[in-house]
Amino acid sequence: MNSTAKVSLVYCVLYPELCSLSSDPTPPVSAAGKASSYRQPALVLLILCCLLLAAIISLAVYHFRTKEDPEKYTSLSTNYSSLLNQLQDLSSDYSNLNRNHSELQSNYSRLNETHSELQSNYSRLNETHSDLQSNYIKLSGSHSNLQSNYSRLNETHSELQSNYSRLNETHSELQSNYSRLNETHSELQSNYSRLQKENSALKKHSTELSVKSILDKYCPLKEGSSKERVCKACPEKWVEFNGKCYYFSPDEMNWHSSRASCVSMGADLVIIESEAEQKFLSENAKTDSYWIGLTDAVTEGVWLWVDDTPLNDKAKFWATRTHDKCKEPDDYKVEDPSGEDCAQLQPQRNSKETWFDSSCKKQYKRICETEAVIVYKEDMTG
């Protein structure tokens, strides 16, 4: 074994990791210790250089001691040259490794910065992903709501479209009717103008007739005279009492027809407001039965006059029946199932209490009443 092999053996015994490096010059790098792996090759080369220097010194010492032996000298010289060459190679490798170490150190710094930036970007992206996930959930809910609303709106649109079609048809029909009505309106407008003129003429003529009618009613011509009139407070054949005029009809009607007849004469069925008026009517009625303006047809038992005023307890004259001594009204329903809802006056009872309720369908005479007019005491000529 030569001296170089001895030195290598010493290296492998003292530093077994260096022997493994010689077979695989690439230093092992772990994820946890990149920085320490970058510094390891330089340290190893430094140790090797020191060992080589020690070996050279040892060989030099050995050379001086063995100078006397030529063979040993030659061998040592050869080993020395070989070691020097190895030292130069190691020095060159050291320089290369040092440059590689600096470059790796620089790359490590850049990679570390890139890693930090990537870590920051990852955090931001993670936050953005969470926000996007939340927004996606909300948008998904909104999408479902919008889909539902769209379906409802689509149905409403179809319904509105149908309604629009019907309205459009109706509009066309109304437009046609409007045109016809417009023509009719023009014709009616023309007729109205013509009728207005005729109405003015008729009104003038009616006024003249009304004046003549009033004159004939309240101021009849004197017998045997064609121009001289005598005015009275009540129309002819009416009886005056206490500022009112009363008409005792000769014909008979039911209660409703009797009232309509009085109204047509400018009056109404009589309203009895005092005992004096009751006595006056009974005396003029003599023995006949007459309708008066009193009824409970609206509400049974609630008697109202034809002007809707209620019956006054101090001025009511219900009769007492002779056969059972009971008081009227009794709403007798044997003859008329609907009852007796209208009042009549029967003076033959020889009493001031002469009112009886009766079926409104029965036929009796009637007493009409109206206000008397003020008459000036002078004769009028037609």
LUMTOR-919170 format. One record per residue: residue number from 1; x, y, z of N, C-alpha, C in turn. Coordinates in steps of 0.001 Angstrom, whole numbers, m for minus. Layout:
BEGIN
> NUM|X|Y|Z|X|Y|Z|X|Y|Z
...
END
This chain:
BEGIN
> 1|870|m1186|0|0|0|0|890|1213|0
> 2|667|2172|m940|1469|3387|m1003|983|4400|15
> 3|1698|5515|75|1394|6535|1095|75|7233|830
> 4|m282|7400|m456|m1567|8048|m793|m2721|7215|m297
> 5|m2625|5914|m509|m3688|5025|m43|m3792|5071|1453
> 6|m2617|5186|2115|m2636|5269|3571|m3371|6520|4035
> 7|m3003|7624|3374|m3662|8891|3760|m5163|8783|3551
> 8|m5608|8197|2391|m7044|8046|2118|m7704|7171|3147
> 9|m6991|6104|3559|m7547|5218|4568|m7741|5951|5878
> 10|m6717|6793|6228|m6843|7583|7454|m8069|8481|7377
> 11|m8265|9132|6195|m9453|9990|6017|m10750|9236|6224
> 12|m10842|8032|5648|m12084|7258|5726|m12352|6796|7136
> 13|m11241|6494|7911|m11430|6065|9288|m11891|7222|10137
> 14|m11202|8375|9978|m11541|9547|10810|m12856|10196|10368
> 15|m13083|10295|9044|m14270|11013|8505|m14973|10152|7474
> 16|m15802|9177|7904|m16477|8286|6939|m17444|9031|6019
> 17|m17958|10174|6492|m18868|10903|5617|m18175|11466|4406
> 18|m16856|11713|4502|m16106|12250|3379|m15934|11204|2305
> 19|m15795|9960|2719|m15669|8870|1751|m16941|8724|929
> 20|m18074|8851|1604|m19331|8774|864|m19509|9946|m80
> 21|m18958|11125|262|m19026|12290|m609|m18207|12089|m1852
> 22|m17119|11351|m1750|m16256|11165|m2910|m16930|10350|m3989
> 23|m17836|9418|m3587|m18563|8634|m4577|m19746|9402|m5151
> 24|m20325|10289|m4335|m21478|11091|m4804|m21243|12530|m4418
> 25|m20694|13318|m5334|m20318|14693|m4993|m21513|15588|m4686
> 26|m22736|15161|m4963|m23902|16010|m4697|m24296|15910|m3253
> 27|m24278|16991|m2493|m24569|16938|m1060|m26052|16645|m847
> 28|m26404|15812|201|m27807|15540|486|m28497|16782|1011
> 29|m29685|17020|533|m30443|18215|936|m31801|17754|1455
> 30|m32135|18170|2661|m33447|17871|3240|m34306|19118|3209
> 31|m35610|18916|3342|m36527|20055|3329|m36359|20924|4532
> 32|m35841|20367|5646|m35719|21148|6882|m34390|21832|7016
> 33|m33346|21419|6209|m32008|21993|6440|m31264|22348|5212
> 34|m31877|23141|4307|m31204|23555|3078|m29997|24420|3361
> 35|m30029|25289|4341|m28921|26214|4603|m27689|25476|5080
> 36|m27852|24476|5967|m26689|23730|6483|m26063|22887|5390
> 37|m26897|22349|4441|m26339|21542|3349|m25506|22382|2400
> 38|m25863|23699|2292|m25061|24569|1434|m23681|24830|2044
> 39|m23541|24854|3382|m22240|25144|4021|m21363|23913|4192
> 40|m21936|22674|4085|m21174|21454|4374|m20008|21226|3405
> 41|m20125|21349|2047|m18989|21074|1143|m17791|21950|1429
> 42|m17995|23213|1731|m16843|24093|2002|m16096|23645|3240
> 43|m16828|23240|4263|m16180|22762|5496|m15360|21510|5244
> 44|m15936|20596|4450|m15225|19333|4138|m13927|19610|3390
> 45|m13980|20507|2387|m12771|20844|1610|m11704|21472|2490
> 46|m12162|22320|3434|m11184|22944|4335|m10451|21900|5182
> 47|m11229|20929|5662|m10623|19844|6468|m9651|19035|5627
> 48|m10061|18733|4378|m9184|17945|3499|m7873|18672|3221
> 49|m7968|19953|3001|m6740|20750|2738|m5796|20689|3937
> 50|m6362|20800|5120|m5516|20733|6336|m4840|19369|6469
> 51|m5628|18326|6166|m5070|16968|6258|m3952|16758|5234
> 52|m4203|17262|4005|m3165|17138|2968|m1895|17886|3366
> 53|m2095|19078|3948|m931|19858|4383|m145|19113|5463
> 54|m896|18476|6376|m225|17681|7423|499|16500|6827
> 55|m146|15877|5825|480|14727|5170|1743|15137|4454
> 56|1721|16321|3792|2913|16815|3088|4059|17065|4068
> 57|3654|17711|5183|4698|17971|6198|5285|16659|6711
> 58|4383|15669|6937|4855|14359|7436|5779|13698|6425
> 59|5400|13799|5149|6229|13205|4093|7564|13931|3981
> 60|7525|15256|4165|8800|15998|4097|9743|15552|5199
> 61|9143|15387|6387|9972|14926|7511|10507|13521|7243
> 62|9567|12696|6725|9984|11337|6431|11048|11327|5340
> 63|10960|12256|4364|11927|12343|3266|13320|12635|3797
> 64|13385|13572|4713|14729|13901|5235|15317|12732|6028
> 65|14409|12038|6663|14893|10893|7413|15302|9746|6485
> 66|14683|9605|5327|14968|8479|4427|15762|8924|3206
> 67|16380|10051|3272|17134|10546|2130|18307|9627|1816
> 68|18712|8991|2847|19849|8101|2660|19436|6888|1868
> 69|18150|6522|1853|17671|5344|1094|17090|5842|m211
> 70|17729|5658|m1350|17282|6199|m2631|15898|5668|m3050
> 71|15678|4418|m2792|14413|3838|m3234|13245|4490|m2474
> 72|13445|4583|m1207|12396|5227|m413|12240|6681|m839
> 73|13356|7334|m1176|13291|8738|m1573|12481|8910|m2858
> 74|12788|7990|m3761|12081|8062|m5052|10590|7845|m4851
> 75|10270|6860|m4014|8844|6580|m3748|8163|7761|m3076
> 76|8884|8331|m2132|8294|9474|m1436|8129|10672|m2364
> 77|9117|10849|m3225|9034|11967|m4165|7832|11821|m5078
> 78|7647|10585|m5494|6489|10339|m6369|5194|10599|m5626
> 79|5150|10097|m4388|3934|10318|m3586|3721|11796|m3314
> 80|4822|12496|m3117|4724|13932|m2839|4139|14671|m4040
> 81|4619|14306|m5228|4120|14953|m6444|2630|14663|m6619
> 82|2325|13377|m6338|899|13000|m6476|39|13780|m5501
> 83|523|13925|m4268|m248|14677|m3267|m388|16145|m3656
> 84|759|16672|m4234|665|18072|m4671|m388|18233|m5754
> 85|m394|17269|m6669|m1418|17349|m7736|m2823|17256|m7136
> 86|m3004|16336|m6182|m4321|16192|m5544|m4702|17470|m4799
> 87|m3641|18087|m4152|m3917|19334|m3426|m4375|20431|m4382
> 88|m3736|20495|m5551|m4154|21506|m6534|m5583|21228|m7005
> 89|m5814|19902|m7256|m7179|19559|m7698|m8214|19934|m6622
> 90|m7840|19611|m5358|m8758|19929|m4262|m8960|21437|m4138
> 91|m7859|22183|m4330|m7968|23655|m4248|m8893|24181|m5339
> 92|m8724|23570|m6554|m9592|23988|m7660|m11048|23630|m7359
> 93|m11219|22357|m6818|m12591|21947|m6473|m13165|22835|m5379
> 94|m12305|23245|m4457|m12769|24125|m3373|m13264|25468|m3918
> 95|m12474|25997|m4869|m12879|27278|m5457|m14221|27135|m6183
> 96|m14325|26027|m6948|m15588|25798|m7668|m16751|25626|m6695
> 97|m16454|24819|m5640|m17532|24607|m4671|m17900|25898|m3960
> 98|m16910|26747|m3691|m17188|28017|m3018|m18070|28898|m3899
> 99|m17732|28895|m5232|m18575|29672|m6142|m19997|29105|m6195
> 100|m20030|27751|m6266|m21361|27127|m6291|m22132|27428|m5009
> 101|m21371|27441|m3887|m22033|27740|m2616|m22624|29149|m2595
> 102|m21841|30119|m3128|m22331|31510|m3170|m23574|31613|m4062
> 103|m23471|30895|m5207|m24594|30937|m6136|m25827|30286|m5514
> 104|m25578|29122|m4822|m26687|28455|m4170|m27271|29312|m3046
> 105|m26374|30009|m2323|m26837|30883|m1250|m27743|31994|m1805
> 106|m27282|32566|m2954|m28082|33614|m3595|m29429|33054|m4069
> 107|m29358|31843|m4702|m30615|31214|m5157|m31531|30905|m3985
> 108|m30912|30485|m2867|m31716|30183|m1681|m32449|31437|m1182
> 109|m31745|32566|m1173|m32368|33825|m718|m33540|34202|m1624
> 110|m33279|34068|m2970|m34369|34402|m3894|m35556|33459|m3715
> 111|m35185|32155|m3568|m36264|31184|m3379|m37026|31431|m2078
> 112|m36287|31855|m1035|m36940|32141|248|m37909|33321|105
> 113|m37448|34362|m613|m38336|35512|m850|m39568|35096|m1669
> 114|m39285|34270|m2731|m40402|33796|m3559|m41369|32965|m2745
> 115|m40762|32132|m1811|m41611|31294|m966|m42505|32155|m65
> 116|m41891|33229|515|m42677|34134|1380|m43810|34793|588
> 117|m43430|35234|m627|m44443|35888|m1469|m45559|34915|m1839
> 118|m45096|33654|m2183|m46101|32648|m2511|m46986|32321|m1315
> 119|m46363|32296|m95|m47131|32027|1110|m48186|33118|1342
> 120|m47754|34384|1130|m48681|35508|1276|m49814|35427|234
> 121|m49401|35121|m1021|m50407|34997|m2080|m51383|33861|m1789
> 122|m50815|32769|m1216|m51673|31638|m876|m52704|32033|179
> 123|m52243|32805|1195|m53175|33253|2244|m54271|34123|1651
> 124|m53832|35068|776|m54837|35935|145|m55809|35132|m728
> 125|m55230|34172|m1484|m56090|33343|m2324|m57042|32504|m1487
> 126|m56548|32052|m319|m57405|31249|557|m58580|32091|1064
> 127|m58249|33354|1484|m59317|34252|1924|m60296|34542|784
> 128|m59701|34787|m424|m60558|35058|m1587|m61436|33857|m1898
> 129|m60858|32647|m1741|m61633|31434|m1989|m62802|31327|m1018
> 130|m62551|31677|276|m63639|31642|1271|m64740|32640|904
> 131|m64298|33865|515|m65285|34870|111|m66080|34404|m1112
> 132|m65329|33834|m2084|m66021|33361|m3283|m66991|32230|m2956
> 133|m66565|31347|m2002|m67447|30245|m1606|m68735|30787|m990
> 134|m68578|31806|m77|m69747|32423|558|m70622|33114|m482
> 135|m69949|33864|m1396|m70718|34554|m2440|m71432|33564|m3348
> 136|m70783|32432|m3598|m71403|31414|m4438|m72680|30883|m3798
> 137|m72602|30639|m2468|m73789|30129|m1763|m74928|31145|m1844
> 138|m74570|32448|m1588|m75598|33480|m1646|m76174|33623|m3062
> 139|m75248|33587|m4054|m75714|33706|m5433|m76569|32519|m5838
> 140|m76237|31347|m5293|m77037|30163|m5595|m78461|30328|m5066
> 141|m78562|30853|m3795|m79888|31131|m3242|m80640|32166|m4059
> 142|m79909|33244|m4444|m80552|34293|m5254|m81005|33736|m6594
> 143|m80170|32847|m7154|m80528|32254|m8438|m81820|31451|m8333
> 144|m81952|30682|m7214|m83185|29904|m7015|m84392|30825|m6907
> 145|m84234|31925|m6117|m85335|32888|m5967|m85693|33524|m7306
> 146|m84638|33893|m8056|m84887|34520|m9353|m85559|33541|m10309
> 147|m85157|32262|m10219|m85775|31256|m11079|m87260|31121|m10769
> 148|m87565|31109|m9442|m88961|31022|m9019|m89740|32259|m9474
> 149|m89119|33457|m9253|m89784|34704|m9674|m89990|34733|m11181
> 150|m89004|34215|m11900|m89119|34206|m13353|m90302|33345|m13798
> 151|m90449|32175|m13123|m91559|31293|m13470|m92897|31991|m13225
> 152|m92993|32658|m12023|m94242|33369|m11734|m94493|34495|m12726
> 153|m93429|35250|m13044|m93580|36352|m13992|m93963|35842|m15372
> 154|m93440|34679|m15720|m93758|34103|m17020|m95243|33750|m17094
> 155|m95747|33158|m15975|m97178|32845|m15925|m98009|34121|m15994
> 156|m97571|35157|m15202|m98292|36436|m15214|m98267|37068|m16599
> 157|m97114|36943|m17267|m96995|37507|m18616|m97980|36833|m19567
> 158|m98085|35496|m19454|m99034|34777|m20319|m100464|35243|m20056
> 159|m100782|35402|m18750|m102125|35857|m18391|m102381|37267|m18900
> 160|m101366|38139|m18732|m101510|39517|m19212|m101645|39560|m20731
> 161|m100904|38668|m21388|m100990|38618|m22851|m102400|38247|m23285
> 162|m102962|37253|m22557|m104335|36842|m22858|m105324|37974|m22589
> 163|m105133|38645|m21404|m106010|39776|m21069|m105870|40901|m22085
> 164|m104632|41123|m22540|m104401|42180|m23525|m105157|41884|m24818
> 165|m105120|40599|m25216|m105829|40228|m26445|m107327|40480|m26301
> 166|m107871|40063|m25123|m109304|40289|m24912|m109629|41782|m24866
> 167|m108755|42547|m24159|m108986|43992|m24074|m108881|44656|m25444
> 168|m107968|44130|m26251|m107797|44700|m27586|m109064|44483|m28415
> 169|m109625|43259|m28284|m110883|42994|m28985|m112001|43900|m28461
> 170|m112050|44018|m27093|m113077|44881|m26489|m112890|46332|m26928
> 171|m111606|46754|m27008|m111320|48138|m27431|m111830|48382|m28849
> 172|m111593|47385|m29726|m112076|47540|m31103|m113591|47666|m31134
> 173|m114233|46809|m30316|m115692|46856|m30255|m116178|48186|m29696
> 174|m115485|48654|m28613|m115862|49939|m28022|m115620|51084|m28991
> 175|m114540|50970|m29768|m114246|52014|m30751|m115362|52105|m31778
> 176|m115825|50902|m32195|m116932|50875|m33160|m118200|51457|m32538
> 177|m118458|51032|m31265|m119651|51563|m30581|m119549|53067|m30383
> 178|m118299|53529|m30062|m118106|54970|m29874|m118425|55741|m31153
> 179|m117992|55182|m32272|m118273|55855|m33544|m119778|55957|m33772
> 180|m120468|54802|m33493|m121920|54836|m33674|m122572|55821|m32690
> 181|m122090|55790|m31418|m122659|56705|m30426|m122373|58160|m30777
> 182|m121206|58384|m31365|m120852|59753|m31745|m121811|60264|m32815
> 183|m122125|59360|m33766|m123098|59749|m34796|m124465|59998|m34161
> 184|m124826|59052|m33222|m126125|59214|m32541|m126148|60502|m31716
> 185|m124988|60815|m31070|m124910|62032|m30259|m125107|63278|m31118
> 186|m124499|63258|m32299|m124669|64411|m33196|m126127|64578|m33577
> 187|m126763|63414|m33853|m128179|63470|m34213|m129017|63943|m33029
> 188|m128677|63400|m31815|m129423|63823|m30624|m129182|65297|m30312
> 189|m127950|65754|m30556|m127637|67158|m30323|m128509|68048|m31205
> 190|m128649|67612|m32431|m129499|68368|m33358|m130954|68339|m32889
> 191|m131398|67107|m32491|m132782|66988|m32002|m132987|67792|m30729
> 192|m131928|67795|m29845|m132039|68544|m28600|m132214|70033|m28861
> 193|m131439|70544|m29807|m131570|71974|m30141|m132976|72278|m30637
> 194|m133480|71328|m31464|m134823|71552|m31992|m135859|71461|m30870
> 195|m135678|70447|m29979|m136621|70280|m28871|m136536|71432|m27880
> 196|m135304|71968|m27722|m135148|73097|m26802|m135958|74304|m27280
> 197|m135922|74495|m28568|m136716|75593|m29117|m138208|75310|m28919
> 198|m138610|74033|m29207|m140015|73681|m29033|m140416|73774|m27568
> 199|m139461|73365|m26657|m139752|73413|m25220|m139962|74838|m24741
> 200|m139158|75761|m25273|m139332|77173|m24902|m140726|77655|m25292
> 201|m141123|77234|m26481|m142459|77649|m26932|m143542|76990|m26082
> 202|m143320|75646|m25748|m144302|74944|m24929|m144351|75506|m23516
> 203|m143161|75873|m22984|m143125|76425|m21634|m143914|77724|m21569
> 204|m143758|78522|m22592|m144503|79776|m22629|m145999|79487|m22666
> 205|m146363|78515|m23518|m147772|78159|m23631|m148268|77518|m22339
> 206|m147403|76677|m21700|m147790|76016|m20461|m148010|77025|m19348
> 207|m147141|78037|m19313|m147301|79080|m18296|m148650|79765|m18431
> 208|m148987|80024|m19665|m150280|80669|m19904|m151413|79745|m19473
> 209|m151265|78413|m19803|m152295|77453|m19428|m152355|77268|m17916
> 210|m151114|77274|m17260|m151070|77089|m15809|m151770|78240|m15102
> 211|m151514|79418|m15559|m152183|80577|m14969|m153687|80465|m15147
> 212|m154091|80026|m16327|m155528|79880|m16582|m156112|78774|m15710
> 213|m155269|77639|m15549|m155754|76519|m14737|m155924|76940|m13283
> 214|m154939|77707|m12764|m155038|78178|m11382|m156235|79114|m11214
> 215|m156402|79947|m12212|m157548|80850|m12161|m158851|80062|m12169
> 216|m158912|79043|m13025|m160142|78231|m13092|m160360|77463|m11799
> 217|m159200|77067|m11146|m159312|76248|m9937|m159709|77076|m8724
> 218|m159027|78214|m8539|m159271|79024|m7348|m160139|80254|m7626
> 219|m160241|80632|m8893|m161030|81822|m9245|m161975|81491|m10410
> 220|m162985|80677|m10177|m163881|80292|m11274|m164714|81499|m11751
> 221|m165164|81372|m12986|m166004|82427|m13560|m167365|82439|m12864
> 222|m167853|83626|m12714|m169193|83753|m12131|m170229|83159|m13067
> 223|m171257|82618|m12450|m172323|82062|m13267|m172954|83170|m14109
> 224|m173101|82856|m15392|m173705|83820|m16318|m172739|84870|m16796
> 225|m171397|84736|m16447|m170412|85726|m16901|m169266|84986|m17562
> 226|m168750|85532|m18644|m167644|84895|m19363|m166294|85507|m19019
> 227|m166307|86597|m18212|m165047|87276|m17897|m164856|87498|m16403
> 228|m165873|87670|m15664|m165724|88008|m14249|m165494|86737|m13432
> 229|m164470|86800|m12508|m164107|85660|m11683|m164256|86014|m10211
> 230|m164517|84972|m9386|m164562|85131|m7936|m163540|84168|m7329
> 231|m162519|84675|m6633|m161428|83844|m6100|m161771|83333|m4712
> 232|m161348|82041|m4427|m161570|81394|m3142|m160247|80809|m2644
> 233|m160182|80491|m1330|m158958|79942|m740|m158741|78498|m1152
> 234|m159807|77764|m1469|m159712|76351|m1847|m160302|76146|m3232
> 235|m159827|75087|m3913|m160416|74808|m5237|m161891|74481|m5102
> 236|m162566|74511|m6241|m163997|74217|m6274|m164238|72786|m5791
> 237|m165256|72568|m5009|m165649|71289|m4407|m164743|70870|m3251
> 238|m163831|71751|m2806|m163007|71489|m1625|m163572|72306|m471
> 239|m163351|71801|777|m163880|72484|1964|m162707|73084|2729
> 240|m162845|74360|3113|m161772|75032|3843|m162005|74900|5349
> 241|m160863|74647|6098|m160942|74646|7565|m159567|74973|8128
> 242|m159539|76036|8912|m158328|76404|9647|m157092|76504|8746
> 243|m157221|77173|7588|m156092|77418|6687|m155761|76241|5785
> 244|m156579|75197|5750|m156344|74051|4886|m157594|73723|4095
> 245|m157365|73003|2998|m158462|72621|2129|m158609|71104|2153
> 246|m159846|70600|2197|m160116|69169|2296|m161061|68761|1183
> 247|m160738|67575|596|m161579|67050|m488|m162121|65699|m46
> 248|m163430|65577|24|m164106|64331|378|m164580|63691|m927
> 249|m163898|62628|m1332|m164165|62045|m2658|m165506|61319|m2685
> 250|m166152|61321|m3835|m167414|60568|m3963|m167164|59098|m4347
> 251|m165970|58800|m4952|m165689|57442|m5404|m164803|56697|m4398
> 252|m164685|55381|m4574|m163916|54543|m3659|m162710|53915|m4372
> 253|m161622|53789|m3605|m160381|53156|m4089|m159707|52466|m2908
> 254|m158620|51619|m3197|m157814|51099|m2088|m156908|52209|m1557
> 255|m156208|51920|m466|m155451|52986|206|m154371|53579|m703
> 256|m153617|52748|m1395|m152502|53230|m2220|m153015|54028|m3416
> 257|m154092|53566|m4059|m154658|54311|m5188|m155255|55623|m4714
> 258|m155832|55605|m3505|m156403|56835|m2948|m155313|57875|m2732
> 259|m154191|57446|m2211|m153104|58410|m1979|m152581|58959|m3305
> 260|m152435|58070|m4327|m151956|58524|m5634|m152914|59535|m6241
> 261|m154202|59340|m6038|m155195|60285|m6566|m155053|61642|m5896
> 262|m154857|61652|m4568|m154671|62928|m3855|m153434|63651|m4346
> 263|m152320|62888|m4531|m151062|63494|m4986|m151237|64108|m6368
> 264|m152009|63442|m7231|m152224|63973|m8583|m152988|65296|m8558
> 265|m153670|65564|m7456|m154428|66805|m7312|m153622|67862|m6557
> 266|m152331|67591|m6313|m151493|68548|m5589|m151701|68486|m4100
> 267|m152164|67343|m3584|m152458|67202|m2159|m151923|65851|m1690
> 268|m152415|65357|m543|m152079|64027|m24|m153202|63597|909
> 269|m153198|62326|1328|m154202|61886|2290|m154090|62701|3568
> 270|m155174|62949|4214|m155232|63877|5344|m154377|63424|6520
> 271|m153724|64392|7175|m152973|64180|8419|m153736|64910|9521
> 272|m154205|64183|10524|m155048|64768|11583|m154150|65137|12767
> 273|m154116|66432|13125|m153181|66912|14128|m153841|67450|15401
> 274|m155170|67517|15428|m155844|68080|16614|m157249|67504|16749
> 275|m157812|67687|17931|m159176|67214|18182|m160174|68023|17373
> 276|m159881|69334|17187|m160784|70185|16404|m160828|69705|14955
> 277|m159654|69349|14414|m159615|68860|13034|m160357|67520|12939
> 278|m160170|66627|13948|m160861|65336|13968|m162390|65536|13979
> 279|m162840|66489|14769|m164279|66757|14858|m164817|67288|13534
> 280|m164059|68204|12891|m164456|68775|11608|m164590|67670|10545
> 281|m163632|66754|10502|m163654|65697|9492|m164811|64727|9729
> 282|m165017|64388|10996|m166116|63448|11312|m167472|64038|10922
> 283|m167644|65345|11153|m168915|65985|10815|m169142|66023|9311
> 284|m168071|66263|8542|m168222|66347|7086|m168278|64973|6424
> 285|m167696|63961|7085|m167755|62602|6521|m169153|62010|6650
> 286|m169876|62479|7660|m171257|62028|7889|m171280|60527|8203
> 287|m171750|59685|7319|m171883|58256|7636|m170970|57360|6796
> 288|m170149|57922|5938|m169291|57110|5051|m167917|56861|5692
> 289|m167230|55823|5228|m165867|55505|5682|m164860|56102|4688
> 290|m163813|56724|5228|m162801|57401|4393|m161385|56963|4820
> 291|m160517|56801|3809|m159094|56573|4102|m158453|57855|4612
> 292|m157583|57728|5619|m156767|58848|6080|m155296|58471|5896
> 293|m154410|59434|6010|m152984|59203|5694|m152182|58603|6824
> 294|m152633|57466|7396|m151953|56831|8516|m151749|55341|8202
> 295|m150508|54810|8416|m150200|53410|8093|m149068|52869|8973
> 296|m149091|51538|9204|m147959|50878|9876|m147393|49778|8967
> 297|m147455|50012|7652|m146993|49026|6679|m145481|48808|6755
> 298|m144716|49829|7159|m143244|49689|7226|m142857|48799|8393
> 299|m143328|49128|9599|m143044|48349|10810|m144356|48130|11550
> 300|m144733|46876|11749|m145991|46555|12396|m146058|47173|13794
> 301|m147159|47926|14043|m147370|48556|15342|m146805|49954|15438
> 302|m145972|50374|14460|m145413|51742|14451|m146174|52525|13392
> 303|m147131|53352|13840|m148000|54080|12920|m147372|55417|12542
> 304|m147287|55644|11217|m146677|56867|10686|m147660|57541|9732
> 305|m147638|58906|9749|m148413|59659|8779|m147682|59646|7430
> 306|m148333|60091|6383|m147759|60030|5039|m146538|60939|4891
> 307|m146331|61901|5799|m145123|62727|5756|m144026|62149|6662
> 308|m144197|60856|7104|m143229|60110|7932|m143136|60592|9374
> 309|m144028|61467|9816|m144031|61850|11230|m144789|60789|12024
> 310|m144314|60452|13250|m144986|59420|14044|m146305|59935|14619
> 311|m147176|59017|14962|m148493|59347|15536|m148313|59958|16922
> 312|m148955|61114|17140|m148870|61819|18418|m149870|61201|19401
> 313|m149375|60789|20581|m150260|60167|21580|m151376|61105|22041
> 314|m151122|62426|21932|m152136|63385|22372|m153170|63677|21293
> 315|m152950|63149|20085|m153905|63410|18992|m154127|62114|18224
> 316|m154584|61078|18921|m154947|59832|18251|m156359|59441|18705
> 317|m157117|58919|17742|m158550|58733|17984|m158992|57328|17532
> 318|m158317|56308|18091|m158686|54934|17763|m160035|54588|18412
> 319|m160869|53916|17649|m162232|53592|18106|m162238|52386|19052
> 320|m163302|52287|19824|m163546|51108|20681|m164639|50277|20025
> 321|m164337|48979|19789|m165298|48113|19110|m166538|47878|20011
> 322|m167714|47850|19386|m168964|47698|20143|m169217|46256|20569
> 323|m168739|45283|19789|m169102|43889|20082|m168244|43283|21199
> 324|m167000|43781|21383|m166164|43208|22450|m165523|44273|23341
> 325|m165870|45561|23054|m165370|46680|23854|m163831|46782|23863
> 326|m163174|46209|22838|m161691|46297|22741|m161292|47448|21843
> 327|m160092|47920|22080|m159576|49103|21390|m158916|48714|20062
> 328|m159147|49556|19049|m158410|49443|17791|m156993|50047|17985
> 329|m156018|49711|17174|m156057|48747|16058|m155812|47316|16549
> 330|m156276|46302|15771|m156103|44914|16194|m155408|44044|15143
> 331|m155062|44603|13973|m154355|43874|12905|m155067|42561|12580
> 332|m156343|42635|12324|m157192|41473|12062|m156765|40815|10739
> 333|m156495|39461|10762|m155919|38797|9593|m156829|37722|8994
> 334|m158083|37659|9432|m158983|36635|8891|m159313|36930|7433
> 335|m159651|38156|7119|m160002|38523|5749|m158771|38685|4867
> 336|m157688|39235|5442|m156440|39458|4678|m155267|38940|5518
> 337|m154607|37831|5089|m153497|37274|5882|m152363|38261|6138
> 338|m152230|39281|5271|m151165|40272|5482|m151494|41233|6611
> 339|m152725|41228|7128|m153099|42071|8245|m153751|43361|7822
> 340|m153956|44241|8817|m154600|45532|8595|m153573|46632|8889
> 341|m153022|47236|7805|m151913|48180|7947|m152287|49613|7576
> 342|m153554|49891|7243|m153956|51246|6861|m155149|51693|7720
> 343|m155209|53016|7980|m156246|53554|8874|m157377|54208|8078
> 344|m158607|54029|8589|m159793|54637|7973|m160637|55305|9067
> 345|m161426|56260|8651|m162285|57021|9571|m163736|56607|9326
> 346|m164449|56185|10435|m165863|55769|10355|m166697|56640|11318
> 347|m167272|57747|10837|m167974|58684|11726|m169310|58181|12247
> 348|m169848|57086|11713|m171157|56621|12155|m171141|56106|13582
> 349|m169996|56040|14200|m169900|55536|15565|m170413|56587|16575
> 350|m170697|57799|16101|m171225|58857|16976|m170292|59133|18148
> 351|m168986|59242|17806|m167965|59498|18826|m166784|60162|18140
> 352|m165980|60868|18936|m164787|61467|18348|m163724|60398|18041
> 353|m163836|59213|18644|m162892|58119|18378|m163459|57280|17235
> 354|m162944|57584|16028|m163552|56984|14823|m162536|56248|13942
> 355|m161313|55996|14450|m160290|55365|13594|m160335|53840|13754
> 356|m160192|53172|12603|m160083|51711|12576|m158927|51326|11639
> 357|m158199|50284|12040|m157220|49765|11078|m157950|48802|10152
> 358|m157494|48733|8899|m158179|47929|7895|m157170|47453|6867
> 359|m157566|46435|6095|m156707|45964|5013|m156567|47055|3963
> 360|m155347|47323|3546|m155088|48396|2571|m155706|48093|1212
> 361|m156148|46833|999|m156724|46454|m278|m158213|46790|m378
> 362|m158808|47114|723|m160254|47396|715|m160543|48725|10
> 363|m161777|48870|m428|m162209|50048|m1177|m162996|50984|m257
> 364|m162439|52208|m76|m163140|53240|695|m162980|54574|m25
> 365|m163801|55554|395|m163610|56921|m78|m162342|57480|568
> 366|m161972|58682|203|m160702|59258|682|m160886|60714|1038
> 367|m160055|61182|1990|m160020|62617|2331|m158643|63127|1946
> 368|m158616|64060|977|m157358|64680|552|m157197|66017|1263
> 369|m155933|66430|1502|m155671|67669|2239|m154551|68431|1556
> 370|m154714|69750|1490|m153662|70635|985|m153797|71988|1651
> 371|m152766|72821|1485|m152783|74146|2101|m153720|75074|1328
> 372|m154425|75924|2071|m155278|76941|1430|m154399|78082|929
> 373|m154839|78759|m116|m154081|79880|m684|m154619|81186|m130
> 374|m153733|82202|m196|m154160|83542|252|m154888|84222|m897
> 375|m156078|84702|m622|m156899|85309|m1667|m157161|86774|m1328
> 376|m156885|87654|m2309|m157194|89075|m2125|m158689|89299|m2359
> 377|m159260|90151|m1607|m160694|90403|m1693|m160987|91367|m2816
> 378|m160905|90873|m4011|m161253|91660|m5192|m161636|90703|m6318
> 379|m162465|91174|m7185|m162888|90357|m8301|m161854|90435|m9396
> 380|m161724|89286|m10139|m160753|89243|m11243|m161539|88945|m12513
> 381|m161078|89485|m13596|m161686|89225|m14887|m160687|88446|m15740
> 382|m161196|87532|m16546|m160319|86712|m17354|m159804|87469|m18543
END
